[in-house]
Amino acid sequence: GGGEQKGVVEYPYISQEKINYYVDSGLKKFYFRPGYMINFLLDTHSPADLYRKIRGAYNFINYNIEMFFNGKPRS
C-alpha cells in the first residue's frame, strides 16, 4: 500500500514503505502549517472551489487518522 501521495522513485537501500513515510511526513508538515491553511481558505474563488478544498482536506485528514490508528490506509 502507498501513502496519500505515492512515491514514484525507487532506491535500492530505502524501502517503498520508508519513502512513503517520509512523503507523508513532509505533506503533513507542509499542509498543516497555520499560515498555509489560512491562505488556502482565503484563496477560495467559488462554491465549487470551496467544495473541492473541503473534500480534499477531508480525504487527507481521514488518511492521516487511518495511518495513526492502523498504521496503513484502507485499500
Order of alpha helices (4+ residues) and beta strands (2+ residues): alpha-alpha-alpha
